[in-house]
Amino acid sequence: MPDPNPAALEFLLSRRSRPAKTLGLPVPTPDQLLPILTAAARSPDHGKLEPWRFIVLEGAALRRLGDHARARATDLGLDNEQADKGAQQFETGHLAVAVIEVRKPSEKIPELEQTYAVGGVCLALLNAALASGWGANWLSGWPSHDRGFMAQALDLAAHERIAGFIHIGTETSVPPDRPRPDLAQIVTWCRS
């Protein structure tokens, strides 16, 4: 007989990301953030490779990333709208955790499985922040996929890449819920 955890299931059934632009101060202190990071690091990890690491970004560090995004947008010839979209999450944010995929050589664990594990870490980090009472949002955008930005702004090595930025702060407004998937359209039951 299973031993249910109704509170955890209710949280998962009602969880809702908070738009990063609505997250304000205060943000978690290092002591408040460590249990959230610990929970994220407990994600499934085939082969125990730990193909991830965290970079905690606050204040001036976020502004610096915004500057890098704007400079990189110019280098890439992006228009003002694209430059703004890439830079504003850093310019308006107060705290974000960059989740970095660190691909590890392995004969048993394909790189794709390592990527899946890092995605699980991002979701676990987001949910741990929400469960701790903070507002949180998982963002990416073109800077997350641009090798030049990764190298210049975060000094990432060639075997590393950005899986996402988890913005965490105090919720300043409650967003309306959004439509959720219709399970009848996405679930197939195979019984034989």
Steps between C-alpha positions, in 0.01 A plus 500: 500500500648839406560765763357815334613855561180697422661840569779435250256378237271799555800731459594333170140513375470871575856629446532807280809681381506874562604731216859610565413865434259492797758371750621760747701535817583343732671199344623193685810540712781247446370303801150495351628410153720206603210262583340589164825419318536181707152387398578570133824301520302194618357459149524166320854456369570188294855389572546752783683733263358826637510663155406842636615789714342820629604863465310730738461846347394808692489878453809625319572154354157499335553853365834387356321215319250752365790705361650186345165410343466845343857494368453150365171602333690776319771253393231266366311778321182445700232768496411711807204279593716187504775680692249623759344157539841342556628762743198598708482183710846595632439874522179468703582186702618492859617137532534221248667162507664404173475123464799390298511169317848351540529210256705219648679237295333163550487179303176403677303826522427676168522879490126516430424328832724752674301780335175344623644484854590870490145583388379310806731711717349819356146384577599380846664835574192687380266282708723516810499880481121507462454246782716724720254784449695701243384600157708337228527474124718296262621714209733439210488711182760555233786582742464151648566346160772733376850358539655849498279615788576183696875549463511879551237547771547184708841372389354159413727233357428331168343197675260724699179676403212687662193289575309797637483787742273442800392843625397505866349782705198631682176472310352845441185392317310175459473401134183335377524130440546400141337221303654161575546203267197287418608156619254333262713642216843402632458172691499158334416198717669175392360202689588211273 
